[in-house]
Amino acid sequence: MKIELQNRRIVEIESFKIDKTYAGLIIGKPNEVINEKIIDLISHSSLWGNRKVFMKKMDMYESNNILKPVIYSAWLTSSGIPDKSKNKDVSSIVLLWFGNDSITKSISEIIKDGVSDFDWDKHAENFNF
């Protein structure tokens, strides 16, 4: 699936994943320490190999000390970013963001809402095949 970002760049969705934020929390309730562990764990994910990961940190919390209930992860690729490095075949990033359950939205709408405002040229990484 391809989508167009606000800056007109076309990106390919290589893979997409949805996880419950507190799925592994068996006892206790969310707090600052638990939230930091969750954020650290997902921000260093190697789910799709050794790729640069960027977490959108705006609007992460549902309320005081409670992260939004869903973690969205998208592995994205696009054409290379000019002048960023000598490696210019392709650019790529794994983008993470927290959100609400979106049972009324399609997967396509969820992804578009999550990635359309992303600053690709600033954060993505070039590589050669």
Phi and psi in radians as a Rosetta constraint file:
Dihedral C 1 N 2 CA 2 C 2 CIRCULARHARMONIC -2.006 0.35
Dihedral N 2 CA 2 C 2 N 3 CIRCULARHARMONIC 2.530 0.35
Dihedral C 2 N 3 CA 3 C 3 CIRCULARHARMONIC -2.382 0.35
Dihedral N 3 CA 3 C 3 N 4 CIRCULARHARMONIC 2.764 0.35
Dihedral C 3 N 4 CA 4 C 4 CIRCULARHARMONIC -1.821 0.35
Dihedral N 4 CA 4 C 4 N 5 CIRCULARHARMONIC 2.216 0.35
Dihedral C 4 N 5 CA 5 C 5 CIRCULARHARMONIC -1.348 0.35
Dihedral N 5 CA 5 C 5 N 6 CIRCULARHARMONIC 2.941 0.35
Dihedral C 5 N 6 CA 6 C 6 CIRCULARHARMONIC -1.059 0.35
Dihedral N 6 CA 6 C 6 N 7 CIRCULARHARMONIC -0.484 0.35
Dihedral C 6 N 7 CA 7 C 7 CIRCULARHARMONIC -1.507 0.35
Dihedral N 7 CA 7 C 7 N 8 CIRCULARHARMONIC 0.185 0.35
Dihedral C 7 N 8 CA 8 C 8 CIRCULARHARMONIC 1.427 0.35
Dihedral N 8 CA 8 C 8 N 9 CIRCULARHARMONIC -0.054 0.35
Dihedral C 8 N 9 CA 9 C 9 CIRCULARHARMONIC -1.230 0.35
Dihedral N 9 CA 9 C 9 N 10 CIRCULARHARMONIC 2.382 0.35
Dihedral C 9 N 10 CA 10 C 10 CIRCULARHARMONIC -1.639 0.35
Dihedral N 10 CA 10 C 10 N 11 CIRCULARHARMONIC 2.226 0.35
Dihedral C 10 N 11 CA 11 C 11 CIRCULARHARMONIC -2.115 0.35
Dihedral N 11 CA 11 C 11 N 12 CIRCULARHARMONIC 2.581 0.35
Dihedral C 11 N 12 CA 12 C 12 CIRCULARHARMONIC -1.759 0.35
Dihedral N 12 CA 12 C 12 N 13 CIRCULARHARMONIC 2.311 0.35
Dihedral C 12 N 13 CA 13 C 13 CIRCULARHARMONIC -1.528 0.35
Dihedral N 13 CA 13 C 13 N 14 CIRCULARHARMONIC 1.851 0.35
Dihedral C 13 N 14 CA 14 C 14 CIRCULARHARMONIC -1.362 0.35
Dihedral N 14 CA 14 C 14 N 15 CIRCULARHARMONIC -0.668 0.35
Dihedral C 14 N 15 CA 15 C 15 CIRCULARHARMONIC -2.784 0.35
Dihedral N 15 CA 15 C 15 N 16 CIRCULARHARMONIC 2.707 0.35
Dihedral C 15 N 16 CA 16 C 16 CIRCULARHARMONIC -2.519 0.35
Dihedral N 16 CA 16 C 16 N 17 CIRCULARHARMONIC 2.460 0.35
Dihedral C 16 N 17 CA 17 C 17 CIRCULARHARMONIC -2.451 0.35
Dihedral N 17 CA 17 C 17 N 18 CIRCULARHARMONIC 2.517 0.35
Dihedral C 17 N 18 CA 18 C 18 CIRCULARHARMONIC -2.160 0.35
Dihedral N 18 CA 18 C 18 N 19 CIRCULARHARMONIC 2.248 0.35
Dihedral C 18 N 19 CA 19 C 19 CIRCULARHARMONIC -2.289 0.35
Dihedral N 19 CA 19 C 19 N 20 CIRCULARHARMONIC 2.627 0.35
Dihedral C 19 N 20 CA 20 C 20 CIRCULARHARMONIC -1.371 0.35
Dihedral N 20 CA 20 C 20 N 21 CIRCULARHARMONIC 2.299 0.35
Dihedral C 20 N 21 CA 21 C 21 CIRCULARHARMONIC -1.017 0.35
Dihedral N 21 CA 21 C 21 N 22 CIRCULARHARMONIC -0.835 0.35
Dihedral C 21 N 22 CA 22 C 22 CIRCULARHARMONIC -1.851 0.35
Dihedral N 22 CA 22 C 22 N 23 CIRCULARHARMONIC 0.520 0.35
Dihedral C 22 N 23 CA 23 C 23 CIRCULARHARMONIC -1.030 0.35
Dihedral N 23 CA 23 C 23 N 24 CIRCULARHARMONIC -0.607 0.35
Dihedral C 23 N 24 CA 24 C 24 CIRCULARHARMONIC -1.601 0.35
Dihedral N 24 CA 24 C 24 N 25 CIRCULARHARMONIC 0.038 0.35
Dihedral C 24 N 25 CA 25 C 25 CIRCULARHARMONIC -1.406 0.35
Dihedral N 25 CA 25 C 25 N 26 CIRCULARHARMONIC 1.899 0.35
Dihedral C 25 N 26 CA 26 C 26 CIRCULARHARMONIC -1.628 0.35
Dihedral N 26 CA 26 C 26 N 27 CIRCULARHARMONIC -0.779 0.35
Dihedral C 26 N 27 CA 27 C 27 CIRCULARHARMONIC -2.244 0.35
Dihedral N 27 CA 27 C 27 N 28 CIRCULARHARMONIC 2.776 0.35
Dihedral C 27 N 28 CA 28 C 28 CIRCULARHARMONIC 1.489 0.35
Dihedral N 28 CA 28 C 28 N 29 CIRCULARHARMONIC -3.042 0.35
Dihedral C 28 N 29 CA 29 C 29 CIRCULARHARMONIC -2.350 0.35
Dihedral N 29 CA 29 C 29 N 30 CIRCULARHARMONIC 2.812 0.35
Dihedral C 29 N 30 CA 30 C 30 CIRCULARHARMONIC -0.962 0.35
Dihedral N 30 CA 30 C 30 N 31 CIRCULARHARMONIC 2.431 0.35
Dihedral C 30 N 31 CA 31 C 31 CIRCULARHARMONIC -2.609 0.35
Dihedral N 31 CA 31 C 31 N 32 CIRCULARHARMONIC 3.122 0.35
Dihedral C 31 N 32 CA 32 C 32 CIRCULARHARMONIC -1.051 0.35
Dihedral N 32 CA 32 C 32 N 33 CIRCULARHARMONIC -0.711 0.35
Dihedral C 32 N 33 CA 33 C 33 CIRCULARHARMONIC -1.158 0.35
Dihedral N 33 CA 33 C 33 N 34 CIRCULARHARMONIC -0.811 0.35
Dihedral C 33 N 34 CA 34 C 34 CIRCULARHARMONIC -1.083 0.35
Dihedral N 34 CA 34 C 34 N 35 CIRCULARHARMONIC -0.760 0.35
Dihedral C 34 N 35 CA 35 C 35 CIRCULARHARMONIC -1.054 0.35
Dihedral N 35 CA 35 C 35 N 36 CIRCULARHARMONIC -0.768 0.35
Dihedral C 35 N 36 CA 36 C 36 CIRCULARHARMONIC -1.069 0.35
Dihedral N 36 CA 36 C 36 N 37 CIRCULARHARMONIC -0.689 0.35
Dihedral C 36 N 37 CA 37 C 37 CIRCULARHARMONIC -1.141 0.35
Dihedral N 37 CA 37 C 37 N 38 CIRCULARHARMONIC -0.735 0.35
Dihedral C 37 N 38 CA 38 C 38 CIRCULARHARMONIC -1.096 0.35
Dihedral N 38 CA 38 C 38 N 39 CIRCULARHARMONIC -0.832 0.35
Dihedral C 38 N 39 CA 39 C 39 CIRCULARHARMONIC -1.072 0.35
Dihedral N 39 CA 39 C 39 N 40 CIRCULARHARMONIC -0.761 0.35
Dihedral C 39 N 40 CA 40 C 40 CIRCULARHARMONIC -1.122 0.35
Dihedral N 40 CA 40 C 40 N 41 CIRCULARHARMONIC -0.749 0.35
Dihedral C 40 N 41 CA 41 C 41 CIRCULARHARMONIC -1.088 0.35
Dihedral N 41 CA 41 C 41 N 42 CIRCULARHARMONIC -0.831 0.35
Dihedral C 41 N 42 CA 42 C 42 CIRCULARHARMONIC -1.333 0.35
Dihedral N 42 CA 42 C 42 N 43 CIRCULARHARMONIC -0.481 0.35
Dihedral C 42 N 43 CA 43 C 43 CIRCULARHARMONIC -1.332 0.35
Dihedral N 43 CA 43 C 43 N 44 CIRCULARHARMONIC -0.178 0.35
Dihedral C 43 N 44 CA 44 C 44 CIRCULARHARMONIC -2.031 0.35
Dihedral N 44 CA 44 C 44 N 45 CIRCULARHARMONIC 0.431 0.35
Dihedral C 44 N 45 CA 45 C 45 CIRCULARHARMONIC -1.133 0.35
Dihedral N 45 CA 45 C 45 N 46 CIRCULARHARMONIC 2.426 0.35
Dihedral C 45 N 46 CA 46 C 46 CIRCULARHARMONIC -1.990 0.35
Dihedral N 46 CA 46 C 46 N 47 CIRCULARHARMONIC 0.465 0.35
Dihedral C 46 N 47 CA 47 C 47 CIRCULARHARMONIC -0.893 0.35
Dihedral N 47 CA 47 C 47 N 48 CIRCULARHARMONIC -0.722 0.35
Dihedral C 47 N 48 CA 48 C 48 CIRCULARHARMONIC -1.994 0.35
Dihedral N 48 CA 48 C 48 N 49 CIRCULARHARMONIC 0.631 0.35
Dihedral C 48 N 49 CA 49 C 49 CIRCULARHARMONIC 1.554 0.35
Dihedral N 49 CA 49 C 49 N 50 CIRCULARHARMONIC -2.957 0.35
Dihedral C 49 N 50 CA 50 C 50 CIRCULARHARMONIC -1.476 0.35
Dihedral N 50 CA 50 C 50 N 51 CIRCULARHARMONIC 1.380 0.35
Dihedral C 50 N 51 CA 51 C 51 CIRCULARHARMONIC -2.082 0.35
Dihedral N 51 CA 51 C 51 N 52 CIRCULARHARMONIC 2.680 0.35
Dihedral C 51 N 52 CA 52 C 52 CIRCULARHARMONIC -1.127 0.35
Dihedral N 52 CA 52 C 52 N 53 CIRCULARHARMONIC 2.412 0.35
Dihedral C 52 N 53 CA 53 C 53 CIRCULARHARMONIC -2.069 0.35
Dihedral N 53 CA 53 C 53 N 54 CIRCULARHARMONIC 2.375 0.35
Dihedral C 53 N 54 CA 54 C 54 CIRCULARHARMONIC -2.289 0.35
Dihedral N 54 CA 54 C 54 N 55 CIRCULARHARMONIC 2.252 0.35
Dihedral C 54 N 55 CA 55 C 55 CIRCULARHARMONIC -1.873 0.35
Dihedral N 55 CA 55 C 55 N 56 CIRCULARHARMONIC 2.197 0.35
Dihedral C 55 N 56 CA 56 C 56 CIRCULARHARMONIC -1.319 0.35
Dihedral N 56 CA 56 C 56 N 57 CIRCULARHARMONIC 2.001 0.35
Dihedral C 56 N 57 CA 57 C 57 CIRCULARHARMONIC -1.694 0.35
Dihedral N 57 CA 57 C 57 N 58 CIRCULARHARMONIC -0.103 0.35
Dihedral C 57 N 58 CA 58 C 58 CIRCULARHARMONIC -1.322 0.35
Dihedral N 58 CA 58 C 58 N 59 CIRCULARHARMONIC 2.427 0.35
Dihedral C 58 N 59 CA 59 C 59 CIRCULARHARMONIC 1.088 0.35
Dihedral N 59 CA 59 C 59 N 60 CIRCULARHARMONIC 0.732 0.35
Dihedral C 59 N 60 CA 60 C 60 CIRCULARHARMONIC -1.458 0.35
Dihedral N 60 CA 60 C 60 N 61 CIRCULARHARMONIC -0.455 0.35
Dihedral C 60 N 61 CA 61 C 61 CIRCULARHARMONIC -1.762 0.35
Dihedral N 61 CA 61 C 61 N 62 CIRCULARHARMONIC 2.408 0.35
Dihedral C 61 N 62 CA 62 C 62 CIRCULARHARMONIC -1.411 0.35
Dihedral N 62 CA 62 C 62 N 63 CIRCULARHARMONIC -0.716 0.35
Dihedral C 62 N 63 CA 63 C 63 CIRCULARHARMONIC -2.721 0.35
Dihedral N 63 CA 63 C 63 N 64 CIRCULARHARMONIC -3.073 0.35
Dihedral C 63 N 64 CA 64 C 64 CIRCULARHARMONIC -0.954 0.35
Dihedral N 64 CA 64 C 64 N 65 CIRCULARHARMONIC 2.056 0.35
Dihedral C 64 N 65 CA 65 C 65 CIRCULARHARMONIC 1.137 0.35
Dihedral N 65 CA 65 C 65 N 66 CIRCULARHARMONIC 0.234 0.35
Dihedral C 65 N 66 CA 66 C 66 CIRCULARHARMONIC -2.155 0.35
Dihedral N 66 CA 66 C 66 N 67 CIRCULARHARMONIC 2.004 0.35
Dihedral C 66 N 67 CA 67 C 67 CIRCULARHARMONIC -1.205 0.35
Dihedral N 67 CA 67 C 67 N 68 CIRCULARHARMONIC 2.739 0.35
Dihedral C 67 N 68 CA 68 C 68 CIRCULARHARMONIC -1.018 0.35
Dihedral N 68 CA 68 C 68 N 69 CIRCULARHARMONIC 2.671 0.35
Dihedral C 68 N 69 CA 69 C 69 CIRCULARHARMONIC -1.286 0.35
Dihedral N 69 CA 69 C 69 N 70 CIRCULARHARMONIC -0.191 0.35
Dihedral C 69 N 70 CA 70 C 70 CIRCULARHARMONIC -2.273 0.35
Dihedral N 70 CA 70 C 70 N 71 CIRCULARHARMONIC 2.448 0.35
Dihedral C 70 N 71 CA 71 C 71 CIRCULARHARMONIC -1.897 0.35
Dihedral N 71 CA 71 C 71 N 72 CIRCULARHARMONIC 2.141 0.35
Dihedral C 71 N 72 CA 72 C 72 CIRCULARHARMONIC -1.822 0.35
Dihedral N 72 CA 72 C 72 N 73 CIRCULARHARMONIC 2.386 0.35
Dihedral C 72 N 73 CA 73 C 73 CIRCULARHARMONIC -2.280 0.35
Dihedral N 73 CA 73 C 73 N 74 CIRCULARHARMONIC 2.283 0.35
Dihedral C 73 N 74 CA 74 C 74 CIRCULARHARMONIC -2.341 0.35
Dihedral N 74 CA 74 C 74 N 75 CIRCULARHARMONIC 2.219 0.35
Dihedral C 74 N 75 CA 75 C 75 CIRCULARHARMONIC -1.611 0.35
Dihedral N 75 CA 75 C 75 N 76 CIRCULARHARMONIC 2.083 0.35
Dihedral C 75 N 76 CA 76 C 76 CIRCULARHARMONIC -2.097 0.35
Dihedral N 76 CA 76 C 76 N 77 CIRCULARHARMONIC 2.524 0.35
Dihedral C 76 N 77 CA 77 C 77 CIRCULARHARMONIC -2.328 0.35
Dihedral N 77 CA 77 C 77 N 78 CIRCULARHARMONIC 2.768 0.35
Dihedral C 77 N 78 CA 78 C 78 CIRCULARHARMONIC -2.768 0.35
Dihedral N 78 CA 78 C 78 N 79 CIRCULARHARMONIC -3.110 0.35
Dihedral C 78 N 79 CA 79 C 79 CIRCULARHARMONIC -1.138 0.35
Dihedral N 79 CA 79 C 79 N 80 CIRCULARHARMONIC 2.840 0.35
Dihedral C 79 N 80 CA 80 C 80 CIRCULARHARMONIC -1.093 0.35
Dihedral N 80 CA 80 C 80 N 81 CIRCULARHARMONIC 2.722 0.35
Dihedral C 80 N 81 CA 81 C 81 CIRCULARHARMONIC -1.649 0.35
Dihedral N 81 CA 81 C 81 N 82 CIRCULARHARMONIC 2.005 0.35
Dihedral C 81 N 82 CA 82 C 82 CIRCULARHARMONIC -1.032 0.35
Dihedral N 82 CA 82 C 82 N 83 CIRCULARHARMONIC 2.514 0.35
Dihedral C 82 N 83 CA 83 C 83 CIRCULARHARMONIC 1.146 0.35
Dihedral N 83 CA 83 C 83 N 84 CIRCULARHARMONIC 0.137 0.35
Dihedral C 83 N 84 CA 84 C 84 CIRCULARHARMONIC -1.550 0.35
Dihedral N 84 CA 84 C 84 N 85 CIRCULARHARMONIC -0.645 0.35
Dihedral C 84 N 85 CA 85 C 85 CIRCULARHARMONIC -2.879 0.35
Dihedral N 85 CA 85 C 85 N 86 CIRCULARHARMONIC 3.012 0.35
Dihedral C 85 N 86 CA 86 C 86 CIRCULARHARMONIC -1.207 0.35
Dihedral N 86 CA 86 C 86 N 87 CIRCULARHARMONIC -0.476 0.35
Dihedral C 86 N 87 CA 87 C 87 CIRCULARHARMONIC -1.367 0.35
Dihedral N 87 CA 87 C 87 N 88 CIRCULARHARMONIC 1.944 0.35
Dihedral C 87 N 88 CA 88 C 88 CIRCULARHARMONIC -2.291 0.35
Dihedral N 88 CA 88 C 88 N 89 CIRCULARHARMONIC 0.179 0.35
Dihedral C 88 N 89 CA 89 C 89 CIRCULARHARMONIC -1.074 0.35
Dihedral N 89 CA 89 C 89 N 90 CIRCULARHARMONIC -0.894 0.35
Dihedral C 89 N 90 CA 90 C 90 CIRCULARHARMONIC -2.533 0.35
Dihedral N 90 CA 90 C 90 N 91 CIRCULARHARMONIC 2.679 0.35
Dihedral C 90 N 91 CA 91 C 91 CIRCULARHARMONIC -2.089 0.35
Dihedral N 91 CA 91 C 91 N 92 CIRCULARHARMONIC 2.700 0.35
Dihedral C 91 N 92 CA 92 C 92 CIRCULARHARMONIC -2.691 0.35
Dihedral N 92 CA 92 C 92 N 93 CIRCULARHARMONIC 2.740 0.35
Dihedral C 92 N 93 CA 93 C 93 CIRCULARHARMONIC -2.869 0.35
Dihedral N 93 CA 93 C 93 N 94 CIRCULARHARMONIC 2.692 0.35
Dihedral C 93 N 94 CA 94 C 94 CIRCULARHARMONIC -1.837 0.35
Dihedral N 94 CA 94 C 94 N 95 CIRCULARHARMONIC 2.062 0.35
Dihedral C 94 N 95 CA 95 C 95 CIRCULARHARMONIC -1.827 0.35
Dihedral N 95 CA 95 C 95 N 96 CIRCULARHARMONIC 2.272 0.35
Dihedral C 95 N 96 CA 96 C 96 CIRCULARHARMONIC -2.084 0.35
Dihedral N 96 CA 96 C 96 N 97 CIRCULARHARMONIC 2.495 0.35
Dihedral C 96 N 97 CA 97 C 97 CIRCULARHARMONIC -2.703 0.35
Dihedral N 97 CA 97 C 97 N 98 CIRCULARHARMONIC 2.675 0.35
Dihedral C 97 N 98 CA 98 C 98 CIRCULARHARMONIC -1.656 0.35
Dihedral N 98 CA 98 C 98 N 99 CIRCULARHARMONIC 2.525 0.35
Dihedral C 98 N 99 CA 99 C 99 CIRCULARHARMONIC -2.699 0.35
Dihedral N 99 CA 99 C 99 N 100 CIRCULARHARMONIC -3.066 0.35
Dihedral C 99 N 100 CA 100 C 100 CIRCULARHARMONIC -1.656 0.35
Dihedral N 100 CA 100 C 100 N 101 CIRCULARHARMONIC 2.843 0.35
Dihedral C 100 N 101 CA 101 C 101 CIRCULARHARMONIC -1.013 0.35
Dihedral N 101 CA 101 C 101 N 102 CIRCULARHARMONIC 2.346 0.35
Dihedral C 101 N 102 CA 102 C 102 CIRCULARHARMONIC -2.160 0.35
Dihedral N 102 CA 102 C 102 N 103 CIRCULARHARMONIC 1.012 0.35
Dihedral C 102 N 103 CA 103 C 103 CIRCULARHARMONIC -1.201 0.35
Dihedral N 103 CA 103 C 103 N 104 CIRCULARHARMONIC -0.281 0.35
Dihedral C 103 N 104 CA 104 C 104 CIRCULARHARMONIC -1.629 0.35
Dihedral N 104 CA 104 C 104 N 105 CIRCULARHARMONIC -0.104 0.35
Dihedral C 104 N 105 CA 105 C 105 CIRCULARHARMONIC -1.835 0.35
Dihedral N 105 CA 105 C 105 N 106 CIRCULARHARMONIC 2.645 0.35
Dihedral C 105 N 106 CA 106 C 106 CIRCULARHARMONIC -1.366 0.35
Dihedral N 106 CA 106 C 106 N 107 CIRCULARHARMONIC 2.845 0.35
Dihedral C 106 N 107 CA 107 C 107 CIRCULARHARMONIC -1.010 0.35
Dihedral N 107 CA 107 C 107 N 108 CIRCULARHARMONIC -0.727 0.35
Dihedral C 107 N 108 CA 108 C 108 CIRCULARHARMONIC -1.017 0.35
Dihedral N 108 CA 108 C 108 N 109 CIRCULARHARMONIC -0.769 0.35
Dihedral C 108 N 109 CA 109 C 109 CIRCULARHARMONIC -1.157 0.35
Dihedral N 109 CA 109 C 109 N 110 CIRCULARHARMONIC -0.704 0.35
Dihedral C 109 N 110 CA 110 C 110 CIRCULARHARMONIC -1.054 0.35
Dihedral N 110 CA 110 C 110 N 111 CIRCULARHARMONIC -0.826 0.35
Dihedral C 110 N 111 CA 111 C 111 CIRCULARHARMONIC -1.119 0.35
Dihedral N 111 CA 111 C 111 N 112 CIRCULARHARMONIC -0.822 0.35
Dihedral C 111 N 112 CA 112 C 112 CIRCULARHARMONIC -1.017 0.35
Dihedral N 112 CA 112 C 112 N 113 CIRCULARHARMONIC -0.772 0.35
Dihedral C 112 N 113 CA 113 C 113 CIRCULARHARMONIC -1.083 0.35
Dihedral N 113 CA 113 C 113 N 114 CIRCULARHARMONIC -0.637 0.35
Dihedral C 113 N 114 CA 114 C 114 CIRCULARHARMONIC -1.399 0.35
Dihedral N 114 CA 114 C 114 N 115 CIRCULARHARMONIC -0.528 0.35
Dihedral C 114 N 115 CA 115 C 115 CIRCULARHARMONIC -1.979 0.35
Dihedral N 115 CA 115 C 115 N 116 CIRCULARHARMONIC -0.231 0.35
Dihedral C 115 N 116 CA 116 C 116 CIRCULARHARMONIC -1.059 0.35
Dihedral N 116 CA 116 C 116 N 117 CIRCULARHARMONIC -0.531 0.35
Dihedral C 116 N 117 CA 117 C 117 CIRCULARHARMONIC -1.675 0.35
Dihedral N 117 CA 117 C 117 N 118 CIRCULARHARMONIC 0.163 0.35
Dihedral C 117 N 118 CA 118 C 118 CIRCULARHARMONIC -1.237 0.35
Dihedral N 118 CA 118 C 118 N 119 CIRCULARHARMONIC 2.370 0.35
Dihedral C 118 N 119 CA 119 C 119 CIRCULARHARMONIC -1.489 0.35
Dihedral N 119 CA 119 C 119 N 120 CIRCULARHARMONIC 1.493 0.35
Dihedral C 119 N 120 CA 120 C 120 CIRCULARHARMONIC -1.031 0.35
Dihedral N 120 CA 120 C 120 N 121 CIRCULARHARMONIC -0.887 0.35
Dihedral C 120 N 121 CA 121 C 121 CIRCULARHARMONIC -1.098 0.35
Dihedral N 121 CA 121 C 121 N 122 CIRCULARHARMONIC -0.479 0.35
Dihedral C 121 N 122 CA 122 C 122 CIRCULARHARMONIC -1.391 0.35
Dihedral N 122 CA 122 C 122 N 123 CIRCULARHARMONIC -0.644 0.35
Dihedral C 122 N 123 CA 123 C 123 CIRCULARHARMONIC -1.948 0.35
Dihedral N 123 CA 123 C 123 N 124 CIRCULARHARMONIC -0.473 0.35
Dihedral C 123 N 124 CA 124 C 124 CIRCULARHARMONIC -1.251 0.35
Dihedral N 124 CA 124 C 124 N 125 CIRCULARHARMONIC 2.914 0.35
Dihedral C 124 N 125 CA 125 C 125 CIRCULARHARMONIC -2.202 0.35
Dihedral N 125 CA 125 C 125 N 126 CIRCULARHARMONIC 2.314 0.35
Dihedral C 125 N 126 CA 126 C 126 CIRCULARHARMONIC -1.373 0.35
Dihedral N 126 CA 126 C 126 N 127 CIRCULARHARMONIC 2.657 0.35
Dihedral C 126 N 127 CA 127 C 127 CIRCULARHARMONIC -2.726 0.35
Dihedral N 127 CA 127 C 127 N 128 CIRCULARHARMONIC 2.799 0.35
Dihedral C 127 N 128 CA 128 C 128 CIRCULARHARMONIC -1.835 0.35
Dihedral N 128 CA 128 C 128 N 129 CIRCULARHARMONIC 2.653 0.35
